[in-house]
């Protein structure tokens, strides 16, 4: 199969089903997130917070590579997050010319609260499933995560994490 060949039919069906599941989860999680309106961040800002949570002390350049984002819009996102008290910039220990980005305690508290809320909401859904179904879902989710981490976009985030 060439680099530009369409995915096999079964892969397309699986992708379609998973996209529908993800849309449902996004709706479920968005409702949970609305419970904390004083801490609302955009999806783009949340993506930056997640990346910084996984790669503390990363440079703006490396963060841009990990997120496949252009420097200028990413810098504006980080400036807004800094104004919100979620991101702190500090001189790099390795290079006097670079700035490292770090999450503040407020940001880590926010992410912890957000993740706990999401886990609670998801647990309520999972509680409606039979134990064998949950076990199969966990195994499949772990396989999917491994495949996603090997995908070029996932590999870029791994490189950024190692360079931090």
Phi and psi in degrees as a GROMACS rama.xvg file:
@    title "Ramachandran Plot"
@    xaxis  label "Phi"
@    yaxis  label "Psi"
@TYPE xy
-76.3308  169.542  UNK-2
-63.6772  -25.9647  UNK-3
-106.828  11.1104  UNK-4
-70.9067  144.887  UNK-5
-67.6215  152.695  UNK-6
-65.8123  153.132  UNK-7
-57.8777  154.093  UNK-8
-53.3656  -44.6144  UNK-9
-63.1074  -36.2294  UNK-10
-65.774  -39.3862  UNK-11
-63.7474  -41.9008  UNK-12
-63.2108  -44.1196  UNK-13
-63.9001  -42.3565  UNK-14
-62.4529  -41.7927  UNK-15
-61.7696  -46.8882  UNK-16
-62.1631  -45.5071  UNK-17
-65.0531  -36.7147  UNK-18
-61.8199  -40.4462  UNK-19
-64.8541  -40.8187  UNK-20
-62.7968  -45.5272  UNK-21
-63.1608  -38.3249  UNK-22
-62.4443  -40.7355  UNK-23
-64.156  -42.5634  UNK-24
-65.0491  -40.8548  UNK-25
-59.6295  -41.7442  UNK-26
-65.2831  -45.012  UNK-27
-60.0566  -46.8866  UNK-28
-70.9716  -33.2567  UNK-29
-65.4986  -39.5005  UNK-30
-61.9723  -40.8006  UNK-31
-64.7138  -41.7694  UNK-32
-65.3283  -32.8955  UNK-33
-65.6457  -16.975  UNK-34
-68.6109  -12.6127  UNK-35
-126.507  64.6041  UNK-36
-63.5268  -22.8417  UNK-37
-73.7268  -7.77723  UNK-38
-121.228  26.4565  UNK-39
-71.5007  129.996  UNK-40
-125.15  155.303  UNK-41
-72.106  165.929  UNK-42
-60.4137  -39.2079  UNK-43
-65.3662  -42.0083  UNK-44
-65.3471  -39.6753  UNK-45
-63.7346  -38.8672  UNK-46
-60.7208  -40.9398  UNK-47
-65.1186  -44.1786  UNK-48
-60.6138  -43.6735  UNK-49
-60.4321  -44.9865  UNK-50
-62.8774  -42.8507  UNK-51
-68.3051  -31.1497  UNK-52
-65.3338  -32.209  UNK-53
-88.8893  -17.6287  UNK-54
-138.195  65.414  UNK-55
-58.2823  137.517  UNK-56
77.4238  23.3153  UNK-57
-81.5701  149.591  UNK-58
-79.4142  161.041  UNK-59
-60.5482  -38.5255  UNK-60
-62.2472  -48.3126  UNK-61
-66.8879  -36.5297  UNK-62
-63.61  -42.0757  UNK-63
-60.1482  -41.0353  UNK-64
-64.552  -43.9919  UNK-65
-63.6348  -36.7953  UNK-66
-95.7238  -1.20691  UNK-67
52.7898  51.3756  UNK-68
-124.57  143.69  UNK-69
-69.2475  147.616  UNK-70
-58.2674  -43.8606  UNK-71
-63.8031  -52.0408  UNK-72
-64.9935  -34.8204  UNK-73
-66.351  -40.4447  UNK-74
-61.0115  -41.7355  UNK-75
-64.1198  -40.4523  UNK-76
-60.1453  -45.7912  UNK-77
-65.4754  -36.4554  UNK-78
-63.2035  -42.7259  UNK-79
-64.8954  -41.5804  UNK-80
-65.6866  -34.6713  UNK-81
-65.7148  -42.3261  UNK-82
-64.4277  -29.3382  UNK-83
-79.8382  -8.95321  UNK-84
85.2229  19.7182  UNK-85
-101.028  -21.9396  UNK-86
-129.212  142.043  UNK-87
-124.483  134.052  UNK-88
-98.5181  140.837  UNK-89
-144.179  150.058  UNK-90
-60.3521  142.751  UNK-91
-70.6933  140.045  UNK-92
-73.6336  -26.6042  UNK-93
-89.3064  -30.5181  UNK-94
-140.381  126.09  UNK-95
-69.2339  -14.9535  UNK-96
-90.8437  -17.8931  UNK-97
-101.062  155.829  UNK-98
-113.375  134.743  UNK-99
-95.2413  148.21  UNK-100
-108.764  133.478  UNK-101
-132.475  147.696  UNK-102
-77.6786  146.059  UNK-103
-87.1005  169.803  UNK-104
-60.0204  -36.4157  UNK-105
-60.0791  -41.3366  UNK-106
-67.9367  -43.3803  UNK-107
-66.2267  -36.9604  UNK-108
-63.1467  -42.2749  UNK-109
-60.8624  -47.8527  UNK-110
-64.1374  -38.8727  UNK-111
-61.8114  -47.5674  UNK-112
-62.3313  -43.091  UNK-113
-62.9829  -47.0925  UNK-114
-64.3619  -40.6907  UNK-115
-62.9891  -41.3675  UNK-116
-63.7375  -42.1364  UNK-117
-64.6013  -42.5295  UNK-118
-63.2144  -40.7272  UNK-119
-61.5585  -46.7867  UNK-120
-62.8002  -42.5185  UNK-121
-69.2394  -37.6934  UNK-122
-60.9763  -36.3733  UNK-123
-61.8684  -38.9795  UNK-124
-70.0035  -45.5381  UNK-125
-63.637  -30.0929  UNK-126
-62.9693  -19.331  UNK-127
-83.4219  -7.0768  UNK-128
-95.8766  153.771  UNK-129
-69.2475  149.22  UNK-130
-53.3573  -40.8723  UNK-131
-64.366  -35.9565  UNK-132
-66.769  -41.8381  UNK-133
-62.6684  -43.1035  UNK-134
-61.2476  -43.2314  UNK-135
-64.2015  -39.4683  UNK-136
-63.6535  -42.919  UNK-137
-61.8473  -46.0212  UNK-138
-61.0254  -45.4417  UNK-139
-65.1082  -40.1907  UNK-140
-64.3876  -38.7948  UNK-141
-65.1157  -39.7514  UNK-142
-64.3323  -43.7651  UNK-143
-63.3981  -42.487  UNK-144
-62.844  -41.3816  UNK-145
-60.9414  -44.2228  UNK-146
-64.1687  -40.9246  UNK-147
-65.322  -38.0412  UNK-148
-66.5412  -28.2487  UNK-149
-82.505  -16.9638  UNK-150
-65.7707  150.473  UNK-151
-50.7269  -40.0607  UNK-152
-66.2701  -41.6549  UNK-153
-66.6048  -37.0068  UNK-154
-64.8234  -35.2767  UNK-155
-64.2341  -41.0038  UNK-156
-65.4285  -37.5927  UNK-157
-63.5613  -41.5222  UNK-158
-61.9666  -41.6947  UNK-159
-64.4258  -38.7872  UNK-160
-64.307  -40.0984  UNK-161
-70.1382  -31.3227  UNK-162
-81.402  -11.4162  UNK-163
